[in-house]
Amino acid sequence: MRAMVLERVGAFAADSRPLVARDVPIPAPSSGQLLIRVSACGVCHTELDEIEGRLDTALPRIPGHQVVGHVERVGPSTDEGWIGARVGVAWIYHACGRCQVCQGGQENLCPDFVSTGRDVDGGYAEYMTAFADFVHRIPPAFSDVSAAPLLCAGAIGYRSLQLTNLQDGQPLGLTGFGASAHLVITMARAQYPRSRVYVFARSSREREFARALGAVWTGGTEERAPEPLAAIIDTTPAWKPVVEALDNLAPGGRLVINAIRKEQSDQDELLRLDYARHLWREKEIKTVANVTRDDVRACLDLAAAIPIAPEVETYPLEAANEALVDLKAGRLRGAKVLTVSAAQA
């Protein structure tokens, strides 16, 4: 099968080609697993974290964790009723199900958490395997391409929104306006129709897009919103927006950081948290770690009910490096998706 394989890590530049096109064997599903023919796979900033070494990844590895495809075969002792089903695979590939956090509904914090595309091969390929208990049936409302970003950008955005503890009518801020935030704003407007949404984004194109989706105000990262915000979701890969977001929070407000890793820069050494200005008066910082299966399924259900139509830019599988270069450079409006095997657009 065709696959785009990560064989080395290092700095990523405009001429980088970290993923190599390879012809590799089709994987065989083990007990409890499904063999999925991949039709579409979303491109996520987490792939840049893997490529640039911020996430430990055993190499070689096939990345990709926003995967949509059809089940072609099942492994031993696996229900054959899955054959032909259209399914999605998200960042959560497996969790033990036995430990205290799993039993408490926090499988995203499981010490044995296995990540798709980092710990096991993912969807930048024509086929992959996944455990039947950890795949998600895709609602008919979505094409393969439009469903892909909901499996991570959407699901992690859904979890972030729940973690804000927002009450309807309270103002919400979004820092950054890429794949996740453009889905979060639609979810927020549906779940909290009286809440005003303010967006901080670096480019005029992103700010214009945010206004088109219902933001009442947009500005740059360093600007101040017209009112203090009850909650802010940070979806950026950088540190500076975190500090600026804290300055925009109301007393008792909560900042939810939606990122697995943050990139470092020389400028970060100049950033300083001022306790009285940024944190005092019971402001909170909450980080998001992974997603649960319930997050993914609730996101898909909500997105189908609203309904959400993700803004998507597609690339063929072999152009995965180009998609990552564009993502790194900030050339985005919505989400980027690789089309693999006759994906439904």
Secondary structure in CASP SS format (residue, H / E / C, confidence):
PFRMAT SS
TARGET T0000
AUTHOR 0000-0000-0000
METHOD secondary structure of the structure
MODEL  1
M C 1.00
R E 1.00
A E 1.00
M E 1.00
V E 1.00
L E 1.00
E C 1.00
R C 1.00
V C 1.00
G C 1.00
A C 1.00
F C 1.00
A C 1.00
A C 1.00
D C 1.00
S C 1.00
R C 1.00
P C 1.00
L E 1.00
V E 1.00
A E 1.00
R E 1.00
D E 1.00
V C 1.00
P C 1.00
I C 1.00
P C 1.00
A C 1.00
P C 1.00
S C 1.00
S C 1.00
G C 1.00
Q E 1.00
L E 1.00
L E 1.00
I E 1.00
R E 1.00
V E 1.00
S E 1.00
A E 1.00
C E 1.00
G E 1.00
V E 1.00
C C 1.00
H H 1.00
T H 1.00
E H 1.00
L H 1.00
D H 1.00
E H 1.00
I H 1.00
E C 1.00
G C 1.00
R C 1.00
L C 1.00
D C 1.00
T C 1.00
A C 1.00
L C 1.00
P C 1.00
R E 1.00
I C 1.00
P C 1.00
G C 1.00
H C 1.00
Q C 1.00
V E 1.00
V E 1.00
G E 1.00
H E 1.00
V E 1.00
E E 1.00
R E 1.00
V E 1.00
G C 1.00
P C 1.00
S C 1.00
T C 1.00
D C 1.00
E H 1.00
G H 1.00
W H 1.00
I C 1.00
G C 1.00
A C 1.00
R E 1.00
V E 1.00
G E 1.00
V E 1.00
A C 1.00
W C 1.00
I E 1.00
Y E 1.00
H E 1.00
A C 1.00
C C 1.00
G C 1.00
R C 1.00
C C 1.00
Q H 1.00
V H 1.00
C H 1.00
Q H 1.00
G C 1.00
G C 1.00
Q C 1.00
E H 1.00
N H 1.00
L H 1.00
C C 1.00
P C 1.00
D C 1.00
F C 1.00
V E 1.00
S E 1.00
T E 1.00
G C 1.00
R C 1.00
D C 1.00
V E 1.00
D C 1.00
G C 1.00
G C 1.00
Y C 1.00
A E 1.00
E C 1.00
Y E 1.00
M E 1.00
T E 1.00
A E 1.00
F E 1.00
A H 1.00
D H 1.00
F H 1.00
V E 1.00
H E 1.00
R E 1.00
I C 1.00
P C 1.00
P C 1.00
A C 1.00
F C 1.00
S C 1.00
D H 1.00
V H 1.00
S H 1.00
A H 1.00
A H 1.00
P H 1.00
L H 1.00
L H 1.00
C C 1.00
A H 1.00
G H 1.00
A H 1.00
I H 1.00
G H 1.00
Y H 1.00
R H 1.00
S H 1.00
L H 1.00
Q H 1.00
L H 1.00
T C 1.00
N C 1.00
L C 1.00
Q C 1.00
D C 1.00
G C 1.00
Q C 1.00
P C 1.00
L E 1.00
G E 1.00
L E 1.00
T E 1.00
G C 1.00
F C 1.00
G C 1.00
A C 1.00
S C 1.00
A H 1.00
H H 1.00
L H 1.00
V H 1.00
I H 1.00
T H 1.00
M H 1.00
A H 1.00
R H 1.00
A H 1.00
Q H 1.00
Y C 1.00
P C 1.00
R C 1.00
S C 1.00
R C 1.00
V E 1.00
Y E 1.00
V E 1.00
F E 1.00
A C 1.00
R C 1.00
S C 1.00
S H 1.00
R H 1.00
E H 1.00
R H 1.00
E H 1.00
F H 1.00
A H 1.00
R H 1.00
A H 1.00
L C 1.00
G C 1.00
A C 1.00
V C 1.00
W E 1.00
T E 1.00
G E 1.00
G C 1.00
T C 1.00
E C 1.00
E C 1.00
R C 1.00
A C 1.00
P C 1.00
E C 1.00
P C 1.00
L E 1.00
A E 1.00
A E 1.00
I E 1.00
I E 1.00
D E 1.00
T C 1.00
T C 1.00
P C 1.00
A C 1.00
W C 1.00
K H 1.00
P H 1.00
V H 1.00
V H 1.00
E H 1.00
A H 1.00
L H 1.00
D H 1.00
N H 1.00
L E 1.00
A E 1.00
P E 1.00
G E 1.00
G E 1.00
R E 1.00
L E 1.00
V E 1.00
I E 1.00
N C 1.00
A C 1.00
I C 1.00
R C 1.00
K C 1.00
E C 1.00
Q C 1.00
S C 1.00
D H 1.00
Q H 1.00
D H 1.00
E H 1.00
L H 1.00
L C 1.00
R C 1.00
L C 1.00
D C 1.00
Y H 1.00
A H 1.00
R H 1.00
H H 1.00
L H 1.00
W C 1.00
R C 1.00
E C 1.00
K C 1.00
E E 1.00
I E 1.00
K E 1.00
T E 1.00
V C 1.00
A C 1.00
N C 1.00
V C 1.00
T C 1.00
R H 1.00
D H 1.00
D H 1.00
V H 1.00
R H 1.00
A H 1.00
C H 1.00
L H 1.00
D H 1.00
L H 1.00
A H 1.00
A H 1.00
A H 1.00
I C 1.00
P C 1.00
I C 1.00
A C 1.00
P C 1.00
E C 1.00
V E 1.00
E E 1.00
T E 1.00
Y E 1.00
P E 1.00
L H 1.00
E H 1.00
A H 1.00
A H 1.00
N H 1.00
E H 1.00
A H 1.00
L H 1.00
V H 1.00
D H 1.00
L H 1.00
K H 1.00
A C 1.00
G C 1.00
R C 1.00
L C 1.00
R C 1.00
G C 1.00
A E 1.00
K E 1.00
V E 1.00
L E 1.00
T E 1.00
V C 1.00
S C 1.00
A C 1.00
A C 1.00
Q C 1.00
A C 1.00
END
